[in-house]
Amino acid sequence: MDSRLPAGTGPPTDRPSLRSPITRARVEALSFLQDVALLATSARTWDELMRTIIERTTAAVDAEVCSVYLVDRDASGVTLAATNGLEASQVGSARLPMGVGITGRVAASGRRIVSINVRRDRRFAWLQGLDEPRLTSMCSVPLRWNDRVVGVLNVQTVERRTFSQADIRFLESLAALLAGIVEKGRLQKEAEAQVASLSAIDETRARLVTIVTHDLRTPLAIFRGCVELIGLAALEAGATGARKWELEALRQVDRLDTMIDSTLAGLRVLGQEPPTLQLMNVADIVDLTAAEVAPILRRHRLEVSFAERPLNAVGSPEVLGRVLEYLLENASKYAPAGGRITIAGGRDGPLVRLAISDDGPGVPVEWREQVFEPFVRREDSSRGSGIGLFAARHMARSMAGELRLEAIDSGGSRFVLELPAAHGPGERRARGRRAGRQANAGASSGI
């Protein structure tokens, strides 16, 4: 042994030389992977990220085409996310069902597939407008992130090529590196799209408030004045029935005014601060609200019942009143003339539940969540602005409550409002007084 070597060091022939082809290839591969990681993580946009991955991979494996497919969010297939040698217009639209074609099989199985000649490979699925006859060989590897396949990395060559084990291992290492970068970039892109959508909704809301406040209110006020003047002139001219038609026109103007107020109130709930919560008697607020909206319920039979009085909950009396107005107005739109609208309240464990039901046509199962979305109405409905139920749920949640639509076997609709029941000292004293009154009533009746 050479005495000049440090203790415990073997002969130079025991380790590969940095000048050997194998070592140089490994160093170059590691250097490339490091470069890709740095470039990919510094990409400013999704398109820049995809372009970096595609360009660097194509050059590294000496191929003519590189493509990235991402697994659809419902895991039903894979969609082209980026490519540098196929038809660029197909990005975002070219798709293979899961398990179909070489790419779909790799996504479904999580295992690589190599094809020497895709033109003769029955596993290959031709995508019209995307795939090109000039391409021959193909290597397809999965993008794995957290034990889940999130995409597929494909490289294709014009000349017939047998991909070596070193080529395949390199692509798999690259895919393992890129999977997390791609998935996180995709999540960021989706989050940005959601933010943009919310911003668009908020901008639309502000624009609609302006339109309703200025562009509708002013001509409506002018219209009211004109109707009154026309009615006065008709009366002076002795026109038969003029007063009746004037009152009907003014009634419709009042109805439009009410709809505008309802729409504005619904739009404004989005920007409001959370209400101050307090102990409140739900039964009393229901009685007061029902009396206030009695004019819009005049064609229906309103029935109110409570399992106990007072029915105490934690919330905002003002906000609860507005929620009830929306729900009763909605019921009056869909319940038939002479139909029944019911309000039933009671305590259910830690909750106070109010059920507002009507015997109208009901809501299909697929619409039971959509009715709470802003500006959404069923295609067969021309009633309302599509904002009332959205506003009602928003206000219910601002009181730490919930509003949902439940199924009724006999038809119709039942909206259930849940609020936190009161459990403080005041509530315990009230419940004790109720229990004492019930005991005294039982004793006096000889029970």
PATOR-913494 format. One record per residue (C-alpha): residue number from 1; residue in one letter; x, y, z. Coordinates in pm, 1 decimal, decimal comma. Layout:
N
<NUM; 'a'; <X; Y; Z>> ...
//
This chain:
447
<1; 'm'; <0,0; 0,0; 0,0>> <2; 'd'; <125,8; 348,8; -79,0>> <3; 's'; <236,3; 498,8; 252,0>> <4; 'r'; <147,7; 844,0; 122,2>> <5; 'l'; <-226,4; 760,6; 129,4>> <6; 'p'; <-424,3; 851,5; 442,6>> <7; 'a'; <-499,6; 565,6; 682,2>> <8; 'g'; <-801,7; 358,5; 578,0>> <9; 't'; <-785,7; 474,4; 214,3>> <10; 'g'; <-782,3; 200,5; -49,6>> <11; 'p'; <-588,7; 198,8; -370,6>> <12; 'p'; <-693,0; 450,8; -637,1>> <13; 't'; <-826,8; 168,7; -850,6>> <14; 'd'; <-1101,2; 93,1; -589,9>> <15; 'r'; <-1316,4; 395,6; -691,9>> <16; 'p'; <-1412,3; 521,8; -1037,5>> <17; 's'; <-1204,2; 802,7; -1174,4>> <18; 'l'; <-1368,6; 1138,1; -1229,2>> <19; 'r'; <-1241,7; 1106,1; -1583,2>> <20; 's'; <-1428,6; 779,0; -1653,3>> <21; 'p'; <-1731,1; 797,0; -1891,6>> <22; 'i'; <-1966,1; 650,6; -1628,0>> <23; 't'; <-1873,0; 906,1; -1364,5>> <24; 'r'; <-1887,4; 1193,3; -1611,2>> <25; 'a'; <-2235,9; 1084,2; -1720,4>> <26; 'r'; <-2354,1; 1068,2; -1359,2>> <27; 'v'; <-2210,9; 1409,5; -1280,3>> <28; 'e'; <-2368,9; 1557,9; -1593,0>> <29; 'a'; <-2706,4; 1400,5; -1508,0>> <30; 'l'; <-2696,1; 1533,0; -1150,6>> <31; 's'; <-2587,6; 1873,5; -1274,8>> <32; 'f'; <-2873,6; 1876,9; -1524,5>> <33; 'l'; <-3130,7; 1777,7; -1260,8>> <34; 'q'; <-3002,4; 2054,0; -1034,2>> <35; 'd'; <-3027,4; 2307,9; -1318,0>> <36; 'v'; <-3385,2; 2199,0; -1399,2>> <37; 'a'; <-3487,3; 2222,8; -1033,1>> <38; 'l'; <-3346,8; 2575,0; -1005,4>> <39; 'l'; <-3501,8; 2689,7; -1332,2>> <40; 'a'; <-3840,0; 2531,8; -1259,0>> <41; 't'; <-3869,4; 2674,8; -908,7>> <42; 's'; <-3777,3; 3021,8; -1035,9>> <43; 'a'; <-4040,0; 3019,2; -1312,9>> <44; 'r'; <-4278,1; 3312,0; -1271,1>> <45; 't'; <-4580,0; 3168,6; -1451,0>> <46; 'w'; <-4731,3; 2829,6; -1529,3>> <47; 'd'; <-4650,7; 2867,4; -1900,6>> <48; 'e'; <-4290,6; 2954,5; -1822,5>> <49; 'l'; <-4263,1; 2652,1; -1593,1>> <50; 'm'; <-4398,2; 2416,9; -1859,8>> <51; 'r'; <-4175,4; 2567,9; -2126,9>> <52; 't'; <-3866,6; 2525,8; -1908,8>> <53; 'i'; <-3945,8; 2160,9; -1837,9>> <54; 'i'; <-4016,8; 2078,2; -2201,2>> <55; 'e'; <-3712,6; 2252,3; -2347,3>> <56; 'r'; <-3462,4; 2116,0; -2094,8>> <57; 't'; <-3595,2; 1759,7; -2115,4>> <58; 't'; <-3591,8; 1754,1; -2496,6>> <59; 'a'; <-3230,7; 1867,5; -2504,7>> <60; 'a'; <-3119,1; 1629,6; -2228,8>> <61; 'v'; <-3250,7; 1310,8; -2391,9>> <62; 'd'; <-3177,1; 1419,1; -2749,6>> <63; 'a'; <-3538,6; 1378,5; -2867,4>> <64; 'e'; <-3751,4; 1568,5; -3115,3>> <65; 'v'; <-4066,9; 1590,4; -2903,2>> <66; 'c'; <-4137,3; 1618,1; -2531,3>> <67; 's'; <-4489,2; 1638,9; -2386,7>> <68; 'v'; <-4643,3; 1660,2; -2039,5>> <69; 'y'; <-4992,5; 1528,4; -1968,5>> <70; 'l'; <-5170,1; 1596,1; -1638,0>> <71; 'v'; <-5422,9; 1366,7; -1474,5>> <72; 'd'; <-5766,6; 1529,5; -1471,1>> <73; 'r'; <-5895,2; 1632,3; -1128,0>> <74; 'd'; <-6168,1; 1367,9; -1145,2>> <75; 'a'; <-5903,7; 1105,7; -1242,3>> <76; 's'; <-6104,8; 1008,7; -1550,0>> <77; 'g'; <-5826,7; 1079,7; -1799,5>> <78; 'v'; <-5515,7; 1278,2; -1889,6>> <79; 't'; <-5500,3; 1610,9; -2073,4>> <80; 'l'; <-5209,5; 1761,1; -2265,5>> <81; 'a'; <-5052,6; 2041,0; -2058,6>> <82; 'a'; <-4744,7; 2126,5; -2264,0>> <83; 't'; <-4553,9; 2014,6; -2575,7>> <84; 'n'; <-4277,8; 2143,4; -2799,7>> <85; 'g'; <-4310,0; 1928,0; -3110,3>> <86; 'l'; <-4680,5; 1857,2; -3148,3>> <87; 'e'; <-4968,5; 2089,0; -3239,3>> <88; 'a'; <-4959,7; 2367,5; -2977,0>> <89; 's'; <-5328,7; 2450,2; -3022,1>> <90; 'q'; <-5413,0; 2109,6; -2872,9>> <91; 'v'; <-5272,0; 2204,4; -2530,7>> <92; 'g'; <-5554,7; 2195,6; -2279,2>> <93; 's'; <-5791,5; 2007,2; -2511,0>> <94; 'a'; <-5616,1; 1689,2; -2634,7>> <95; 'r'; <-5724,1; 1418,1; -2391,4>> <96; 'l'; <-5701,4; 1042,8; -2339,2>> <97; 'p'; <-5930,3; 847,3; -2105,4>> <98; 'm'; <-5752,2; 675,6; -1817,5>> <99; 'g'; <-5603,3; 345,9; -1935,7>> <100; 'v'; <-5635,3; 429,9; -2305,5>> <101; 'g'; <-5323,6; 461,4; -2520,8>> <102; 'i'; <-4968,0; 443,8; -2395,3>> <103; 't'; <-5002,7; 770,3; -2202,4>> <104; 'g'; <-5334,5; 667,4; -2046,1>> <105; 'r'; <-5192,7; 326,3; -1948,9>> <106; 'v'; <-4891,6; 482,1; -1778,1>> <107; 'a'; <-5121,2; 719,7; -1584,5>> <108; 'a'; <-5346,3; 431,5; -1476,9>> <109; 's'; <-5072,7; 180,9; -1387,7>> <110; 'g'; <-4798,5; 411,8; -1265,3>> <111; 'r'; <-4543,8; 209,4; -1467,4>> <112; 'r'; <-4326,1; 324,0; -1755,2>> <113; 'i'; <-4383,9; 208,6; -2113,2>> <114; 'v'; <-4128,6; 208,5; -2393,9>> <115; 's'; <-4230,8; 160,3; -2757,7>> <116; 'i'; <-3977,5; 113,5; -3037,5>> <117; 'n'; <-4237,7; 189,7; -3307,4>> <118; 'v'; <-4566,9; 346,6; -3203,5>> <119; 'r'; <-4704,4; 305,1; -3556,9>> <120; 'r'; <-4711,4; -71,9; -3502,9>> <121; 'd'; <-4784,3; -68,2; -3130,1>> <122; 'r'; <-5147,3; -155,6; -3054,0>> <123; 'r'; <-5119,4; 17,5; -2719,7>> <124; 'f'; <-5072,5; 354,4; -2890,4>> <125; 'a'; <-5388,1; 564,5; -2935,4>> <126; 'w'; <-5378,2; 810,4; -3222,7>> <127; 'l'; <-5511,1; 1158,2; -3140,0>> <128; 'q'; <-5636,0; 1332,0; -3453,7>> <129; 'g'; <-5484,9; 1676,9; -3498,0>> <130; 'l'; <-5210,3; 1612,4; -3241,5>> <131; 'd'; <-4998,3; 1305,9; -3320,7>> <132; 'e'; <-4769,9; 1307,9; -3622,6>> <133; 'p'; <-4678,7; 1013,5; -3853,2>> <134; 'r'; <-4312,2; 1118,3; -3857,6>> <135; 'l'; <-4261,4; 1011,4; -3495,0>> <136; 't'; <-4147,2; 653,7; -3431,9>> <137; 's'; <-4011,8; 567,5; -3086,2>> <138; 'm'; <-4151,7; 675,0; -2751,7>> <139; 'c'; <-4067,9; 654,2; -2380,6>> <140; 's'; <-4343,5; 738,6; -2132,1>> <141; 'v'; <-4286,7; 766,2; -1753,9>> <142; 'p'; <-4528,1; 864,3; -1473,2>> <143; 'l'; <-4504,2; 1180,1; -1265,5>> <144; 'r'; <-4550,4; 1062,8; -904,7>> <145; 'w'; <-4619,8; 1294,2; -615,2>> <146; 'n'; <-4703,2; 1166,3; -266,0>> <147; 'd'; <-4766,3; 810,9; -394,3>> <148; 'r'; <-5007,8; 944,5; -653,6>> <149; 'v'; <-4966,9; 971,9; -1029,4>> <150; 'v'; <-5031,2; 1335,9; -1121,0>> <151; 'g'; <-4914,5; 1325,9; -1480,0>> <152; 'v'; <-4709,1; 1160,1; -1753,8>> <153; 'l'; <-4384,7; 1270,2; -1921,1>> <154; 'n'; <-4340,9; 1157,5; -2283,2>> <155; 'v'; <-4040,1; 1183,5; -2514,6>> <156; 'q'; <-4062,0; 1085,7; -2882,5>> <157; 't'; <-3807,2; 1053,8; -3161,5>> <158; 'v'; <-3826,9; 1058,4; -3538,2>> <159; 'e'; <-3558,6; 792,1; -3587,0>> <160; 'r'; <-3611,6; 444,4; -3449,7>> <161; 'r'; <-3449,7; 432,9; -3106,8>> <162; 't'; <-3393,9; 175,4; -2838,4>> <163; 'f'; <-3401,2; 367,6; -2510,5>> <164; 's'; <-3122,7; 241,8; -2284,2>> <165; 'q'; <-3169,0; 166,8; -1917,5>> <166; 'a'; <-2963,8; 478,5; -1845,9>> <167; 'd'; <-3205,6; 685,8; -2058,0>> <168; 'i'; <-3505,8; 541,7; -1879,9>> <169; 'r'; <-3358,5; 585,8; -1530,4>> <170; 'f'; <-3268,5; 943,3; -1616,7>> <171; 'l'; <-3625,7; 1018,5; -1732,9>> <172; 'e'; <-3768,0; 856,3; -1419,6>> <173; 's'; <-3536,3; 1065,1; -1199,9>> <174; 'l'; <-3639,7; 1375,1; -1389,5>> <175; 'a'; <-4009,2; 1282,4; -1356,0>> <176; 'a'; <-3967,9; 1230,3; -981,5>> <177; 'l'; <-3808,8; 1573,1; -953,2>> <178; 'l'; <-4068,1; 1746,3; -1167,8>> <179; 'a'; <-4382,0; 1584,8; -1020,0>> <180; 'g'; <-4393,5; 1799,1; -707,3>> <181; 'i'; <-4293,8; 2113,3; -897,5>> <182; 'v'; <-4565,6; 2053,6; -1159,7>> <183; 'e'; <-4839,5; 1972,0; -907,2>> <184; 'k'; <-4760,9; 2271,1; -686,2>> <185; 'g'; <-4749,6; 2494,2; -992,2>> <186; 'r'; <-5084,9; 2356,4; -1101,5>> <187; 'l'; <-5236,6; 2420,0; -758,6>> <188; 'q'; <-5103,9; 2775,0; -766,6>> <189; 'k'; <-5252,9; 2828,6; -1113,0>> <190; 'e'; <-5591,5; 2699,4; -994,7>> <191; 'a'; <-5577,4; 2920,3; -685,0>> <192; 'e'; <-5498,4; 3223,8; -899,3>> <193; 'a'; <-5791,2; 3140,2; -1125,9>> <194; 'q'; <-6021,7; 3121,1; -822,9>> <195; 'v'; <-5896,3; 3457,0; -695,1>> <196; 'a'; <-5954,6; 3607,8; -1039,0>> <197; 's'; <-6305,3; 3461,5; -1044,4>> <198; 'l'; <-6384,6; 3604,4; -699,8>> <199; 's'; <-6248,1; 3941,6; -808,2>> <200; 'a'; <-6469,7; 3930,4; -1115,9>> <201; 'i'; <-6772,0; 3848,0; -900,2>> <202; 'd'; <-6691,9; 4137,2; -666,6>> <203; 'e'; <-6648,7; 4371,9; -962,3>> <204; 't'; <-6979,4; 4254,4; -1107,1>> <205; 'r'; <-7147,4; 4309,2; -770,2>> <206; 'a'; <-7016,3; 4665,0; -747,8>> <207; 'r'; <-7123,9; 4736,9; -1104,7>> <208; 'l'; <-7469,2; 4592,1; -1042,0>> <209; 'v'; <-7511,9; 4802,4; -727,5>> <210; 't'; <-7434,0; 5110,4; -935,8>> <211; 'i'; <-7677,3; 5008,2; -1208,8>> <212; 'v'; <-7956,6; 4928,9; -965,6>> <213; 't'; <-7901,7; 5241,4; -758,1>> <214; 'h'; <-7872,5; 5494,3; -1038,4>> <215; 'd'; <-7986,0; 5349,0; -1370,3>> <216; 'l'; <-8304,7; 5187,1; -1236,5>> <217; 'r'; <-8411,2; 5397,8; -941,1>> <218; 't'; <-8420,0; 5729,1; -1131,0>> <219; 'p'; <-8637,6; 5617,3; -1426,7>> <220; 'l'; <-8859,6; 5425,0; -1184,7>> <221; 'a'; <-8925,4; 5741,5; -984,7>> <222; 'i'; <-9001,6; 5929,8; -1307,2>> <223; 'f'; <-9232,8; 5650,4; -1417,1>> <224; 'r'; <-9422,1; 5667,6; -1087,9>> <225; 'g'; <-9475,3; 6040,6; -1129,7>> <226; 'c'; <-9594,6; 5997,7; -1488,8>> <227; 'v'; <-9843,3; 5728,5; -1386,3>> <228; 'e'; <-9987,6; 5955,4; -1118,7>> <229; 'l'; <-10019,7; 6244,6; -1365,8>> <230; 'i'; <-10182,2; 6023,2; -1627,6>> <231; 'g'; <-10423,7; 5890,6; -1365,3>> <232; 'l'; <-10513,2; 6243,0; -1256,2>> <233; 'a'; <-10572,8; 6354,9; -1615,8>> <234; 'a'; <-10785,8; 6047,5; -1684,8>> <235; 'l'; <-10998,3; 6112,8; -1376,1>> <236; 'e'; <-11050,9; 6477,0; -1475,4>> <237; 'a'; <-11156,1; 6358,7; -1821,6>> <238; 'g'; <-11407,3; 6121,3; -1664,5>> <239; 'a'; <-11243,2; 5803,4; -1798,3>> <240; 't'; <-11418,1; 5493,0; -1662,0>> <241; 'g'; <-11194,3; 5268,3; -1453,8>> <242; 'a'; <-10899,4; 5509,5; -1465,5>> <243; 'r'; <-10845,5; 5496,9; -1090,0>> <244; 'k'; <-10834,7; 5116,2; -1092,7>> <245; 'w'; <-10565,1; 5102,7; -1359,3>> <246; 'e'; <-10366,2; 5376,8; -1190,5>> <247; 'l'; <-10360,9; 5185,5; -863,1>> <248; 'e'; <-10258,6; 4864,6; -1041,7>> <249; 'a'; <-9971,3; 5041,7; -1221,6>> <250; 'l'; <-9854,0; 5196,6; -895,2>> <251; 'r'; <-9874,1; 4855,2; -728,0>> <252; 'q'; <-9639,3; 4714,4; -992,2>> <253; 'v'; <-9402,7; 5008,3; -939,9>> <254; 'd'; <-9400,2; 4930,7; -566,8>> <255; 'r'; <-9324,1; 4570,3; -650,8>> <256; 'l'; <-9024,1; 4673,7; -862,5>> <257; 'd'; <-8909,0; 4901,0; -581,3>> <258; 't'; <-8924,5; 4607,9; -338,2>> <259; 'm'; <-8726,7; 4385,7; -576,7>> <260; 'i'; <-8458,8; 4654,3; -610,7>> <261; 'd'; <-8434,3; 4689,1; -231,8>> <262; 's'; <-8405,4; 4311,0; -199,5>> <263; 't'; <-8132,6; 4291,3; -462,4>> <264; 'l'; <-7933,9; 4575,6; -308,3>> <265; 'a'; <-7959,7; 4425,1; 38,8>> <266; 'g'; <-7839,1; 4091,9; -93,8>> <267; 'l'; <-7542,4; 4247,5; -270,0>> <268; 'r'; <-7443,9; 4452,7; 31,2>> <269; 'v'; <-7421,0; 4156,2; 269,5>> <270; 'l'; <-7089,2; 4057,5; 111,9>> <271; 'g'; <-6910,8; 4366,7; 236,9>> <272; 'q'; <-7067,1; 4386,9; 581,2>> <273; 'e'; <-6887,8; 4327,9; 910,6>> <274; 'p'; <-7002,4; 4024,2; 1114,4>> <275; 'p'; <-7304,4; 4117,1; 1329,0>> <276; 't'; <-7293,8; 4152,2; 1706,6>> <277; 'l'; <-7444,7; 3835,6; 1855,2>> <278; 'q'; <-7671,9; 3829,8; 2157,4>> <279; 'l'; <-7941,0; 3627,8; 2330,2>> <280; 'm'; <-8265,8; 3653,9; 2132,5>> <281; 'n'; <-8613,2; 3502,1; 2138,6>> <282; 'v'; <-8651,6; 3344,9; 1795,1>> <283; 'a'; <-9027,8; 3300,7; 1834,2>> <284; 'd'; <-9083,5; 3673,6; 1891,4>> <285; 'i'; <-8872,2; 3765,7; 1588,4>> <286; 'v'; <-9066,8; 3522,7; 1370,5>> <287; 'd'; <-9398,4; 3675,5; 1484,2>> <288; 'l'; <-9272,8; 4029,7; 1416,6>> <289; 't'; <-9131,8; 3943,5; 1072,8>> <290; 'a'; <-9444,2; 3754,3; 968,8>> <291; 'a'; <-9654,6; 4059,6; 1051,5>> <292; 'e'; <-9423,9; 4288,4; 851,4>> <293; 'v'; <-9433,1; 4073,5; 536,0>> <294; 'a'; <-9804,1; 3990,9; 564,0>> <295; 'p'; <-9887,2; 4186,7; 244,5>> <296; 'i'; <-9681,1; 3950,7; 26,0>> <297; 'l'; <-9838,7; 3648,0; 197,0>> <298; 'r'; <-10199,0; 3758,9; 154,6>> <299; 'r'; <-10269,2; 3491,1; -108,7>> <300; 'h'; <-10141,1; 3210,4; 114,4>> <301; 'r'; <-10217,2; 3049,0; 448,4>> <302; 'l'; <-9935,1; 3108,7; 696,6>> <303; 'e'; <-9910,6; 2864,9; 989,7>> <304; 'v'; <-9659,9; 2921,1; 1271,8>> <305; 's'; <-9586,6; 2671,4; 1549,3>> <306; 'f'; <-9318,2; 2637,8; 1816,7>> <307; 'a'; <-9233,5; 2343,6; 2040,7>> <308; 'e'; <-9157,0; 2589,8; 2320,5>> <309; 'r'; <-9174,8; 2961,0; 2399,4>> <310; 'p'; <-8955,8; 3149,7; 2447,6>> <311; 'l'; <-8721,7; 2982,5; 2198,6>> <312; 'n'; <-8386,5; 3136,0; 2278,8>> <313; 'a'; <-8083,5; 3130,8; 2050,7>> <314; 'v'; <-7762,3; 3326,2; 2002,1>> <315; 'g'; <-7767,2; 3556,1; 1700,1>> <316; 's'; <-7861,8; 3897,3; 1568,4>> <317; 'p'; <-8234,1; 3987,2; 1576,6>> <318; 'e'; <-8191,9; 4223,6; 1281,7>> <319; 'v'; <-8005,4; 3969,7; 1067,6>> <320; 'l'; <-8247,3; 3690,2; 1159,0>> <321; 'g'; <-8538,3; 3911,9; 1054,5>> <322; 'r'; <-8378,2; 3972,5; 715,9>> <323; 'v'; <-8311,8; 3601,0; 663,4>> <324; 'l'; <-8676,5; 3526,6; 741,1>> <325; 'e'; <-8789,8; 3796,1; 497,7>> <326; 'y'; <-8590,1; 3633,0; 217,4>> <327; 'l'; <-8723,4; 3285,7; 298,7>> <328; 'l'; <-9085,8; 3395,7; 326,6>> <329; 'e'; <-9061,8; 3601,7; 8,2>> <330; 'n'; <-8914,3; 3298,3; -169,8>> <331; 'a'; <-9194,8; 3075,9; -40,6>> <332; 's'; <-9458,9; 3325,4; -156,1>> <333; 'k'; <-9318,1; 3313,8; -511,1>> <334; 'y'; <-9352,9; 2938,3; -550,3>> <335; 'a'; <-9644,0; 2836,2; -326,7>> <336; 'p'; <-9970,8; 2827,7; -526,0>> <337; 'a'; <-10249,6; 3075,8; -454,9>> <338; 'g'; <-10433,3; 2949,5; -148,8>> <339; 'g'; <-10138,5; 2723,9; -66,2>> <340; 'r'; <-9985,7; 2678,4; 274,9>> <341; 'i'; <-9660,8; 2822,2; 411,3>> <342; 't'; <-9548,4; 2692,5; 750,4>> <343; 'i'; <-9287,1; 2800,7; 1003,0>> <344; 'a'; <-9199,6; 2540,5; 1267,6>> <345; 'g'; <-8941,3; 2603,5; 1538,3>> <346; 'g'; <-8787,4; 2406,7; 1819,0>> <347; 'r'; <-8470,4; 2308,5; 1999,8>> <348; 'd'; <-8262,2; 2017,9; 1871,5>> <349; 'g'; <-7977,8; 1953,4; 2117,0>> <350; 'p'; <-7729,9; 2241,9; 2087,5>> <351; 'l'; <-7925,3; 2398,1; 1801,3>> <352; 'v'; <-8242,4; 2596,1; 1744,5>> <353; 'r'; <-8405,0; 2488,3; 1419,2>> <354; 'l'; <-8653,0; 2685,7; 1209,4>> <355; 'a'; <-8815,8; 2508,8; 916,1>> <356; 'i'; <-8988,3; 2725,4; 652,3>> <357; 's'; <-9192,5; 2503,0; 419,6>> <358; 'd'; <-9423,6; 2555,9; 124,9>> <359; 'd'; <-9635,6; 2329,2; -93,4>> <360; 'g'; <-9500,1; 2460,0; -423,7>> <361; 'p'; <-9335,4; 2255,2; -700,3>> <362; 'g'; <-9021,7; 2183,4; -497,0>> <363; 'v'; <-8656,2; 2184,3; -605,0>> <364; 'p'; <-8488,6; 1897,0; -796,1>> <365; 'v'; <-8206,2; 1719,0; -612,4>> <366; 'e'; <-7939,1; 1851,9; -848,4>> <367; 'w'; <-8045,3; 2211,7; -771,3>> <368; 'r'; <-8046,1; 2192,3; -389,9>> <369; 'e'; <-7702,5; 2352,7; -359,0>> <370; 'q'; <-7711,0; 2561,8; -674,3>> <371; 'v'; <-8006,0; 2769,8; -548,2>> <372; 'f'; <-7767,9; 2920,1; -289,2>> <373; 'e'; <-7523,6; 3045,8; -553,5>> <374; 'p'; <-7536,8; 3417,2; -649,0>> <375; 'f'; <-7740,5; 3513,6; -957,7>> <376; 'v'; <-7835,0; 3149,2; -1021,7>> <377; 'r'; <-8191,9; 3061,5; -1114,7>> <378; 'r'; <-8345,3; 2756,5; -1273,3>> <379; 'e'; <-8402,3; 2787,1; -1647,6>> <380; 'd'; <-8776,7; 2744,9; -1604,0>> <381; 's'; <-8799,2; 3025,5; -1347,7>> <382; 's'; <-8827,5; 3395,1; -1424,3>> <383; 'r'; <-8891,4; 3496,1; -1063,7>> <384; 'g'; <-8655,5; 3702,5; -852,4>> <385; 's'; <-8299,7; 3820,6; -902,6>> <386; 'g'; <-8121,1; 3503,5; -798,6>> <387; 'i'; <-7962,3; 3678,2; -498,9>> <388; 'g'; <-8206,6; 3621,5; -210,3>> <389; 'l'; <-8115,7; 3267,7; -105,1>> <390; 'f'; <-7745,6; 3339,6; -150,3>> <391; 'a'; <-7778,8; 3640,4; 80,5>> <392; 'a'; <-7987,3; 3442,7; 330,9>> <393; 'r'; <-7725,9; 3167,4; 364,8>> <394; 'h'; <-7446,3; 3423,3; 388,9>> <395; 'm'; <-7626,3; 3602,0; 673,7>> <396; 'a'; <-7710,1; 3274,1; 849,9>> <397; 'r'; <-7342,1; 3179,7; 849,6>> <398; 's'; <-7247,7; 3525,8; 977,1>> <399; 'm'; <-7438,8; 3427,1; 1295,4>> <400; 'a'; <-7248,6; 3094,6; 1322,6>> <401; 'g'; <-7557,0; 2924,3; 1181,3>> <402; 'e'; <-7642,9; 2733,5; 867,0>> <403; 'l'; <-7916,5; 2734,0; 604,6>> <404; 'r'; <-7992,6; 2427,7; 395,6>> <405; 'l'; <-8264,1; 2290,3; 171,7>> <406; 'e'; <-8413,3; 1957,9; 278,9>> <407; 'a'; <-8619,2; 1710,0; 80,3>> <408; 'i'; <-8992,4; 1668,6; 145,7>> <409; 'd'; <-9152,5; 1339,3; 48,4>> <410; 's'; <-9486,2; 1505,7; -23,2>> <411; 'g'; <-9335,7; 1769,0; -253,2>> <412; 'g'; <-9269,0; 2138,3; -198,2>> <413; 's'; <-8962,5; 2292,6; -37,2>> <414; 'r'; <-8833,2; 2307,7; 319,3>> <415; 'f'; <-8556,0; 2551,1; 411,2>> <416; 'v'; <-8405,3; 2476,8; 751,9>> <417; 'l'; <-8224,7; 2749,6; 945,1>> <418; 'e'; <-8002,9; 2634,1; 1233,0>> <419; 'l'; <-7868,7; 2867,7; 1501,0>> <420; 'p'; <-7671,8; 2802,1; 1821,1>> <421; 'a'; <-7911,1; 2750,0; 2112,2>> <422; 'a'; <-7862,0; 2972,1; 2417,4>> <423; 'h'; <-7702,6; 2798,5; 2717,8>> <424; 'g'; <-7617,1; 3088,9; 2948,8>> <425; 'p'; <-7745,5; 3157,4; 3304,5>> <426; 'g'; <-8037,0; 3359,2; 3170,5>> <427; 'e'; <-8148,7; 3067,7; 2956,6>> <428; 'r'; <-8121,0; 2821,3; 3248,8>> <429; 'r'; <-8335,4; 3050,8; 3465,2>> <430; 'a'; <-8592,7; 3084,3; 3186,2>> <431; 'r'; <-8607,8; 2707,1; 3138,1>> <432; 'g'; <-8644,7; 2663,8; 3515,9>> <433; 'r'; <-8939,6; 2905,6; 3521,4>> <434; 'r'; <-9103,1; 2719,9; 3232,3>> <435; 'a'; <-9057,7; 2388,5; 3412,4>> <436; 'g'; <-9211,2; 2539,2; 3730,2>> <437; 'r'; <-9512,6; 2672,0; 3538,0>> <438; 'q'; <-9564,8; 2333,6; 3375,7>> <439; 'a'; <-9544,8; 2159,5; 3716,5>> <440; 'n'; <-9793,4; 2404,0; 3870,1>> <441; 'a'; <-10027,1; 2359,3; 3575,1>> <442; 'g'; <-10007,8; 1983,4; 3622,3>> <443; 'a'; <-10076,9; 2009,2; 3994,0>> <444; 's'; <-10374,9; 2239,5; 3946,8>> <445; 's'; <-10526,2; 2006,5; 3692,3>> <446; 'g'; <-10487,7; 1706,2; 3918,9>> <447; 'i'; <-10222,2; 1530,1; 3710,7>> 
//
